[in-house]
Amino acid sequence: MSEQTHTPGRFAVFVLWSAVAISIGAWMTHLSLSAALVQQTCNHSNVRWTLHGLTVATALICIACIVIGVVQFRRSPAVPGNGSFHFLAGFTAVVAVTNLVLILWEGSYVTFLPSCH
């Protein structure tokens, strides 16, 4: 019997790299917009809800990227010739989890730290 190797297509690799970039972009967006809007919470109390919404939206993006990485990691068999794709799927999930933790950590500042001094 011959051993079959399933090599993923370019589209699957593109999806995983896109998920890595999108989760990093979500964290950068959250960090930038939070820093830009935090001073506005002193004058306008509804900006605080905008910051909460920003945290939820970017966290959901990261969760979607985590799902993509985990699904591809579980789907790709650990067979010879498929190691790089298997690694990329795991890498995608780890990067997205890291970005999710950073987003939730930064988002907690809105709740726990006073914005006006």
Short mmCIF file of the C-alpha atoms (twelve columns), coordinates in Angstrom:
data_MODEL
# 
_entry.id   MODEL 
# 
loop_
_atom_site.group_PDB 
_atom_site.id 
_atom_site.type_symbol 
_atom_site.label_atom_id 
_atom_site.label_alt_id 
_atom_site.label_comp_id 
_atom_site.label_asym_id 
_atom_site.label_seq_id 
_atom_site.Cartn_x 
_atom_site.Cartn_y 
_atom_site.Cartn_z 
_atom_site.pdbx_PDB_model_num 
ATOM 1   C CA . MET A 1   0.000   0.000  0.000  1 
ATOM 2   C CA . SER A 2   1.221   3.453  -0.752 1 
ATOM 3   C CA . GLU A 3   1.044   6.145  1.854  1 
ATOM 4   C CA . GLN A 4   -1.040  9.084  0.708  1 
ATOM 5   C CA . THR A 5   -0.083  12.541 1.747  1 
ATOM 6   C CA . HIS A 6   -2.660  15.267 1.746  1 
ATOM 7   C CA . THR A 7   -1.042  18.585 1.038  1 
ATOM 8   C CA . PRO A 8   -3.281  21.569 1.572  1 
ATOM 9   C CA . GLY A 9   -3.918  23.960 -1.253 1 
ATOM 10  C CA . ARG A 10  -2.770  27.511 -1.540 1 
ATOM 11  C CA . PHE A 11  -6.176  28.786 -0.483 1 
ATOM 12  C CA . ALA A 12  -5.983  26.984 2.884  1 
ATOM 13  C CA . VAL A 13  -2.517  28.416 3.510  1 
ATOM 14  C CA . PHE A 14  -3.775  31.869 2.498  1 
ATOM 15  C CA . VAL A 15  -6.699  31.560 4.938  1 
ATOM 16  C CA . LEU A 16  -4.386  30.678 7.816  1 
ATOM 17  C CA . TRP A 17  -1.947  33.505 7.100  1 
ATOM 18  C CA . SER A 18  -4.900  35.860 6.746  1 
ATOM 19  C CA . ALA A 19  -6.218  34.752 10.140 1 
ATOM 20  C CA . VAL A 20  -2.804  35.497 11.673 1 
ATOM 21  C CA . ALA A 21  -2.720  38.967 10.104 1 
ATOM 22  C CA . ILE A 22  -6.357  39.728 10.917 1 
ATOM 23  C CA . SER A 23  -5.981  38.829 14.594 1 
ATOM 24  C CA . ILE A 24  -2.881  41.020 14.861 1 
ATOM 25  C CA . GLY A 25  -4.745  43.793 13.048 1 
ATOM 26  C CA . ALA A 26  -7.673  43.440 15.461 1 
ATOM 27  C CA . TRP A 27  -5.350  43.881 18.428 1 
ATOM 28  C CA . MET A 28  -3.607  46.870 16.822 1 
ATOM 29  C CA . THR A 29  -6.966  48.450 16.015 1 
ATOM 30  C CA . HIS A 30  -8.164  47.923 19.573 1 
ATOM 31  C CA . LEU A 31  -4.978  49.366 21.030 1 
ATOM 32  C CA . SER A 32  -4.973  52.409 18.735 1 
ATOM 33  C CA . LEU A 33  -8.646  53.280 19.037 1 
ATOM 34  C CA . SER A 34  -8.669  52.728 22.792 1 
ATOM 35  C CA . ALA A 35  -5.728  55.061 23.211 1 
ATOM 36  C CA . ALA A 36  -7.375  57.625 20.955 1 
ATOM 37  C CA . LEU A 37  -10.762 57.497 22.674 1 
ATOM 38  C CA . VAL A 38  -9.847  57.118 26.340 1 
ATOM 39  C CA . GLN A 39  -9.444  60.867 26.934 1 
ATOM 40  C CA . GLN A 40  -12.918 61.450 25.476 1 
ATOM 41  C CA . THR A 41  -14.511 59.428 28.303 1 
ATOM 42  C CA . CYS A 42  -13.941 62.378 30.654 1 
ATOM 43  C CA . ASN A 43  -16.235 64.630 28.635 1 
ATOM 44  C CA . HIS A 44  -18.689 62.122 27.152 1 
ATOM 45  C CA . SER A 45  -19.841 59.176 29.221 1 
ATOM 46  C CA . ASN A 46  -21.219 57.285 26.207 1 
ATOM 47  C CA . VAL A 47  -17.685 56.905 24.804 1 
ATOM 48  C CA . ARG A 48  -17.128 54.297 27.516 1 
ATOM 49  C CA . TRP A 49  -19.751 52.111 25.808 1 
ATOM 50  C CA . THR A 50  -17.974 52.643 22.511 1 
ATOM 51  C CA . LEU A 51  -14.809 51.286 24.094 1 
ATOM 52  C CA . HIS A 52  -16.698 48.267 25.436 1 
ATOM 53  C CA . GLY A 53  -18.176 47.677 21.989 1 
ATOM 54  C CA . LEU A 54  -14.732 47.951 20.439 1 
ATOM 55  C CA . THR A 55  -13.427 45.340 22.865 1 
ATOM 56  C CA . VAL A 56  -16.279 42.960 22.079 1 
ATOM 57  C CA . ALA A 57  -15.969 43.414 18.310 1 
ATOM 58  C CA . THR A 58  -12.216 42.871 18.193 1 
ATOM 59  C CA . ALA A 59  -12.460 39.946 20.629 1 
ATOM 60  C CA . LEU A 60  -15.015 38.260 18.365 1 
ATOM 61  C CA . ILE A 61  -12.667 38.689 15.416 1 
ATOM 62  C CA . CYS A 62  -9.901  36.975 17.378 1 
ATOM 63  C CA . ILE A 63  -12.238 34.177 18.445 1 
ATOM 64  C CA . ALA A 64  -13.088 33.551 14.783 1 
ATOM 65  C CA . CYS A 65  -9.368  33.379 13.981 1 
ATOM 66  C CA . ILE A 66  -8.864  30.927 16.855 1 
ATOM 67  C CA . VAL A 67  -11.623 28.720 15.467 1 
ATOM 68  C CA . ILE A 68  -10.032 28.786 12.007 1 
ATOM 69  C CA . GLY A 69  -6.656  27.760 13.421 1 
ATOM 70  C CA . VAL A 70  -8.024  25.008 15.669 1 
ATOM 71  C CA . VAL A 71  -10.261 23.540 12.957 1 
ATOM 72  C CA . GLN A 72  -7.393  23.418 10.473 1 
ATOM 73  C CA . PHE A 73  -5.035  22.015 13.114 1 
ATOM 74  C CA . ARG A 74  -7.438  19.184 13.878 1 
ATOM 75  C CA . ARG A 75  -8.296  18.611 10.227 1 
ATOM 76  C CA . SER A 76  -4.721  18.411 8.941  1 
ATOM 77  C CA . PRO A 77  -3.247  14.987 9.586  1 
ATOM 78  C CA . ALA A 78  0.239   14.842 11.015 1 
ATOM 79  C CA . VAL A 79  1.677   12.938 8.068  1 
ATOM 80  C CA . PRO A 80  5.020   13.389 6.345  1 
ATOM 81  C CA . GLY A 81  4.950   16.372 4.025  1 
ATOM 82  C CA . ASN A 82  2.185   18.124 5.949  1 
ATOM 83  C CA . GLY A 83  4.174   19.346 8.941  1 
ATOM 84  C CA . SER A 84  4.485   22.958 7.845  1 
ATOM 85  C CA . PHE A 85  0.727   23.329 7.371  1 
ATOM 86  C CA . HIS A 86  0.069   21.614 10.687 1 
ATOM 87  C CA . PHE A 87  2.521   24.037 12.350 1 
ATOM 88  C CA . LEU A 88  0.919   27.038 10.617 1 
ATOM 89  C CA . ALA A 89  -2.528  26.017 11.866 1 
ATOM 90  C CA . GLY A 90  -1.241  25.754 15.436 1 
ATOM 91  C CA . PHE A 91  0.662   29.011 15.054 1 
ATOM 92  C CA . THR A 92  -2.529  30.723 13.875 1 
ATOM 93  C CA . ALA A 93  -4.427  29.560 16.947 1 
ATOM 94  C CA . VAL A 94  -1.641  30.591 19.353 1 
ATOM 95  C CA . VAL A 95  -1.237  34.055 17.817 1 
ATOM 96  C CA . ALA A 96  -4.995  34.623 17.870 1 
ATOM 97  C CA . VAL A 97  -5.246  33.501 21.520 1 
ATOM 98  C CA . THR A 98  -2.398  35.859 22.425 1 
ATOM 99  C CA . ASN A 99  -4.125  38.753 20.681 1 
ATOM 100 C CA . LEU A 100 -7.428  37.879 22.375 1 
ATOM 101 C CA . VAL A 101 -5.755  37.965 25.787 1 
ATOM 102 C CA . LEU A 102 -4.179  41.343 24.989 1 
ATOM 103 C CA . ILE A 103 -7.517  42.766 23.808 1 
ATOM 104 C CA . LEU A 104 -9.374  41.574 26.899 1 
ATOM 105 C CA . TRP A 105 -6.600  42.817 29.158 1 
ATOM 106 C CA . GLU A 106 -6.612  46.260 27.559 1 
ATOM 107 C CA . GLY A 107 -10.416 46.303 27.551 1 
ATOM 108 C CA . SER A 108 -10.503 45.644 31.282 1 
ATOM 109 C CA . TYR A 109 -8.786  48.981 31.873 1 
ATOM 110 C CA . VAL A 110 -11.973 50.737 30.781 1 
ATOM 111 C CA . THR A 111 -13.896 49.086 33.610 1 
ATOM 112 C CA . PHE A 112 -11.361 49.049 36.420 1 
ATOM 113 C CA . LEU A 113 -9.258  52.183 36.008 1 
ATOM 114 C CA . PRO A 114 -10.623 55.717 36.326 1 
ATOM 115 C CA . SER A 115 -10.290 57.589 33.057 1 
ATOM 116 C CA . CYS A 116 -10.218 61.127 34.482 1 
ATOM 117 C CA . HIS A 117 -7.627  62.363 36.951 1 
# 
